[in-house]
Amino acid sequence: MRQTILAVLSLSAMAALLTGCGGDMVLLNSKGPVGQGQSDLMMTAIYLMLLVVIPSIVMALWFGWQYRASNKDADYKPTWAHSTTIEIVVWGVPVIIIGILAWLTWWGSHKYDPYRPLESDKAPLTIQAVAEPFKWIFIYPEQNIATVNEVRFPEKTPISFKITSNFTMNSFFIPQLGGQIYAMAGMQTHLHLLADGTSPAEGYRGFSANYSGYGFSQMRFRAHSVTDTQFAEWVAAVKAGNGTSINAAAKQEVVLDQAVLATLKDGDRSKHQIEHLIERAKAAGDQAALAKAEAMTPFPTKPHPVTYYSSVEPKLFETIINRYMSNYHGADHTANAHGSAEHAAQGE
């Protein structure tokens, strides 16, 4: 009985969260066709599973009450052994539900394949996303500009994200627009998203959904969906070195190249690690180790400031990927992801 009560309380808490009582339920507040489709798929699967879960809980409570020790009027059938009706229900219903879930999974995995381009009358906008420690860099190859911890795009326009990492594995995620996809060094993954309308002034929340170190919690950015006119004005302002006229809190820089990229590293170790290294070096009397430890900077405790770059070194995104491909002797080190070719061959 205790387990049953706990199950009921857990389901009640889950229901409260799913209805929005738990705070910012962005997964159920989708702002694009991909996010909405994935949200509908998730809720459909939950409702189908509840067709089994709810009756099971009700019957567990009813049986516990009906056949309690103090109930002398309950039927006692020590020779009962089989019921065809019960067998059909307890096996048939789950089999049907599992069959429906299997079809939904197959359909959804193709319909919302992150590599699959979205159908639209507008041409897609390509944005290259790079996971850096501990920030996100967005390169616009067609506009020849770049940003840090902010991405802007026009509403109702397909966005083709090409994603990689310049350190350990991360996960690129804008919950209100669609599912996450991994960012891995030496590889290029793809994600196609679209926003149905303009975003609030603060934009949509974006972050890394994969733990990647002490500064991981600061890998947050804002995604702004704006009108075509606003996007064109923003691009022109950034290229002219006047991006702060659009976002006064941002920093404006001139060019993003490999030399600048190397300086964007946020911290060397956590604050506690640095303190430990200093104490150990002092205890050992190692002046060289002490100087090295004292020169270290701690990982950030807040996100890297939004930064705009008026221009970008040509093929910087490909250079970042190829940096990790040097061990593949004799291979073609261009940054064309094999996954793109596979999906293109499938006509997607």
C-alpha positions in Angstrom: 0.0 0.0 0.0 2.9 2.4 0.8 4.3 1.9 -2.7 0.9 2.6 -4.2 0.5 5.8 -2.3 4.0 7.0 -3.3 3.2 6.2 -6.9 0.0 8.3 -6.8 1.8 11.2 -5.1 4.6 11.0 -7.8 2.1 11.1 -10.6 0.3 14.0 -9.0 3.5 15.9 -8.7 4.3 15.1 -12.4 0.9 16.3 -13.5 1.3 19.6 -11.6 4.7 20.1 -13.3 3.4 19.3 -16.8 0.5 21.8 -16.3 3.0 24.6 -15.7 2.8 24.8 -11.9 6.5 23.9 -11.6 7.8 27.1 -13.3 9.2 27.6 -16.8 8.0 24.5 -18.7 9.6 25.5 -22.0 9.2 22.0 -23.5 5.5 22.5 -23.4 5.7 26.1 -24.6 7.1 25.5 -28.1 7.5 28.4 -30.5 8.3 26.5 -33.7 7.0 23.5 -35.8 9.8 21.2 -34.7 9.5 22.0 -31.0 5.7 21.7 -31.2 5.8 18.4 -33.1 8.2 16.9 -30.6 6.1 18.2 -27.6 3.0 16.7 -29.2 4.8 13.4 -29.7 6.0 13.4 -26.1 2.5 14.2 -24.7 0.8 11.6 -26.9 3.2 8.9 -25.6 2.5 10.0 -22.0 -1.2 9.8 -22.5 -1.0 6.4 -24.1 1.1 5.0 -21.2 -1.3 6.5 -18.7 -4.0 4.3 -20.2 -2.2 1.5 -18.5 -0.7 3.3 -15.5 -4.0 4.9 -14.2 -6.1 1.7 -14.3 -3.2 -0.2 -12.7 -3.1 2.3 -9.8 -6.9 2.4 -9.4 -7.0 -1.4 -9.3 -4.2 -1.6 -6.9 -6.0 0.7 -4.5 -9.3 -1.1 -5.1 -7.9 -4.6 -4.5 -6.1 -3.4 -1.4 -9.4 -2.1 0.0 -11.7 -4.8 -1.2 -9.6 -7.7 0.1 -8.4 -6.2 3.3 -8.3 -8.5 6.3 -11.2 -6.8 8.0 -13.6 -7.3 5.1 -15.4 -10.5 5.8 -17.8 -10.1 2.8 -15.2 -10.3 0.1 -15.5 -13.3 -2.2 -13.0 -16.1 -1.4 -12.2 -18.3 -4.4 -9.2 -20.5 -3.6 -9.7 -22.6 -6.7 -9.8 -19.8 -9.2 -7.1 -20.1 -11.8 -7.9 -18.6 -15.1 -9.9 -15.9 -16.9 -9.8 -15.5 -20.7 -11.2 -12.0 -20.5 -8.5 -10.9 -18.0 -5.8 -12.4 -20.1 -7.0 -10.6 -23.3 -7.2 -7.3 -21.4 -3.8 -7.5 -19.6 -2.0 -8.7 -22.7 -4.0 -7.2 -25.5 -4.1 -3.6 -24.3 -0.4 -3.2 -23.7 0.5 -4.9 -27.0 -1.8 -2.4 -28.9 -0.3 0.5 -27.0 3.3 -0.7 -27.6 2.5 -1.1 -31.3 1.1 2.5 -31.5 4.2 3.8 -29.6 6.5 1.9 -32.0 4.8 3.4 -35.0 4.9 6.9 -33.5 8.6 6.5 -32.7 9.4 5.4 -36.2 7.3 8.2 -37.7 8.6 10.9 -35.4 12.3 9.9 -35.8 12.0 10.5 -39.5 9.6 13.5 -39.4 11.8 15.4 -36.9 15.2 14.1 -38.0 17.5 17.0 -37.0 19.4 16.6 -40.3 16.2 16.9 -42.4 15.7 20.3 -44.0 12.5 22.1 -43.2 10.0 22.8 -45.9 9.5 26.6 -46.5 9.1 29.2 -49.2 12.1 31.0 -47.7 15.7 30.0 -48.3 17.4 28.7 -45.1 19.8 30.7 -43.1 23.1 28.9 -42.3 24.6 29.5 -38.8 27.7 27.7 -37.6 27.7 27.0 -33.9 30.9 26.3 -32.0 31.1 25.1 -28.4 34.0 26.8 -26.6 35.0 26.6 -23.0 32.6 27.9 -21.7 30.5 29.8 -24.2 28.9 29.4 -27.6 30.2 31.1 -30.8 27.9 31.6 -33.7 29.4 32.3 -37.2 27.3 33.6 -40.1 29.2 32.5 -43.2 26.9 34.2 -45.6 26.9 37.5 -43.7 30.6 37.2 -42.6 29.9 38.1 -39.0 30.1 36.3 -35.7 28.7 36.5 -32.2 29.3 35.1 -28.8 26.5 33.8 -26.6 23.8 35.4 -28.8 22.2 34.2 -32.0 19.7 36.1 -34.1 17.6 35.0 -37.0 14.5 36.1 -38.9 11.2 34.6 -38.0 9.5 32.0 -40.2 12.8 31.3 -41.9 14.4 27.8 -41.7 17.7 27.9 -39.7 20.4 25.4 -40.7 22.7 25.0 -37.7 26.1 23.4 -38.4 27.5 22.5 -35.0 30.9 21.4 -33.7 33.0 21.7 -30.5 36.4 23.2 -29.9 36.9 21.2 -26.7 35.0 18.4 -25.1 31.6 17.1 -26.2 28.6 19.4 -25.5 25.0 19.6 -26.4 23.3 22.4 -28.3 19.7 23.0 -27.1 17.1 25.7 -27.6 14.1 23.9 -25.9 11.3 26.1 -27.3 12.4 25.5 -30.9 13.4 21.9 -30.9 15.4 19.0 -29.5 19.1 19.0 -28.6 22.0 17.7 -30.7 25.5 16.9 -29.7 28.5 19.1 -30.5 31.7 17.1 -30.9 35.3 18.0 -31.7 36.4 17.0 -35.2 32.9 16.4 -36.3 30.0 18.4 -37.7 26.4 17.8 -36.7 23.3 19.4 -38.1 20.1 20.8 -36.7 17.2 22.4 -38.6 14.9 24.8 -36.7 12.3 27.4 -37.4 10.6 30.0 -35.2 6.9 30.7 -35.9 7.1 34.3 -34.7 9.3 36.9 -33.1 10.7 36.1 -29.6 10.2 38.1 -26.4 12.7 40.9 -25.9 14.9 38.6 -23.7 14.9 36.0 -26.5 14.6 32.2 -26.1 16.7 30.3 -23.7 19.6 28.3 -25.1 22.3 26.3 -23.3 24.5 23.2 -23.3 22.6 20.1 -22.1 25.7 18.0 -21.6 28.1 18.4 -18.6 31.5 19.5 -19.9 33.4 20.8 -16.8 33.3 23.3 -14.0 32.2 26.2 -16.2 29.4 24.1 -17.9 26.6 25.9 -16.0 27.6 29.2 -17.6 27.3 27.9 -21.2 24.0 29.8 -21.7 23.0 32.0 -24.6 19.9 33.8 -26.0 18.2 33.1 -29.3 16.4 36.1 -30.8 13.8 35.6 -33.5 13.2 38.9 -35.2 11.5 40.3 -38.3 13.3 40.2 -41.7 13.8 44.0 -41.4 15.2 43.8 -37.9 17.6 41.0 -38.8 18.9 43.0 -41.8 19.4 46.1 -39.6 21.2 44.0 -37.0 23.6 42.5 -39.6 24.3 45.9 -41.1 25.0 47.3 -37.6 27.4 44.5 -36.6 29.3 44.7 -40.0 29.6 48.5 -39.5 31.0 48.0 -36.0 27.9 49.4 -34.4 26.2 46.3 -33.0 25.8 48.0 -29.6 23.1 50.2 -31.2 20.9 47.1 -31.3 22.1 45.5 -28.0 23.6 48.1 -25.6 24.8 45.3 -23.3 26.9 43.7 -26.0 30.6 44.3 -26.8 31.7 45.1 -30.4 35.0 43.7 -31.8 36.5 43.9 -35.2 37.5 40.4 -36.4 37.2 36.8 -35.2 40.2 34.8 -36.3 42.3 31.9 -34.9 44.4 34.3 -32.8 41.3 36.0 -31.2 39.7 32.6 -30.8 42.6 31.4 -28.7 42.2 34.3 -26.3 38.5 33.6 -25.6 39.3 30.8 -23.2 37.4 31.4 -19.9 39.5 30.2 -17.0 42.0 27.4 -16.5 40.7 25.5 -13.4 38.0 25.9 -10.8 38.7 28.3 -7.9 39.1 25.4 -5.4 41.5 23.6 -7.7 43.7 26.7 -8.0 43.7 27.2 -4.2 44.7 23.6 -3.7 47.5 23.9 -6.3 48.8 27.0 -4.6 48.7 25.4 -1.1 50.5 22.3 -2.4 53.2 24.4 -4.2 53.8 26.5 -1.0 54.0 23.3 1.1 56.6 21.8 -1.3 58.5 25.1 -1.7 58.2 24.8 -5.4 58.3 28.4 -6.7 57.9 27.5 -10.3 54.7 25.5 -9.6 53.5 28.3 -7.3 54.0 31.0 -10.0 52.2 28.8 -12.5 49.2 28.2 -10.1 48.9 31.9 -9.2 48.8 32.8 -12.9 45.8 30.6 -13.4 42.4 32.1 -13.7 39.2 30.4 -12.3 36.4 29.2 -14.5 33.5 31.7 -14.9 30.7 32.2 -12.5 28.5 34.0 -15.0 28.1 33.6 -18.8 30.7 35.3 -21.1 29.4 38.7 -22.3 27.6 38.9 -25.6 30.2 39.9 -28.2 29.8 40.9 -31.9 32.5 40.6 -34.6 32.3 42.6 -37.7 34.1 40.0 -39.8 35.3 36.4 -39.6 38.4 34.7 -40.9 37.5 32.7 -44.0 36.6 29.0 -43.3 37.2 29.4 -39.5 34.6 26.8 -38.8 36.2 24.3 -41.0 39.6 25.1 -39.5 38.3 24.3 -36.0 37.0 21.0 -37.2 40.1 20.0 -39.1 42.3 20.8 -36.1 41.1 17.5 -34.6 41.5 15.5 -37.7 45.3 15.4 -38.0 45.5 11.8 -36.9 43.6 10.6 -40.0 46.5 10.3 -42.3 45.7 10.5 -46.0 42.0 11.2 -45.3 40.0 14.1 -46.7 40.0 16.5 -43.8 37.4 18.9 -45.2 34.6 19.6 -42.8 31.8 18.1 -44.8 30.0 15.8 -42.3 29.5 12.3 -43.5 26.0 12.5 -42.1 25.1 15.2 -44.6 26.0 13.0 -47.5 24.0 10.1 -46.1 20.9 12.2 -45.7 21.3 13.8 -49.1 21.5 10.3 -50.6 18.1 9.6 -48.9 16.6 12.7 -50.5 16.2 14.5 -47.1 
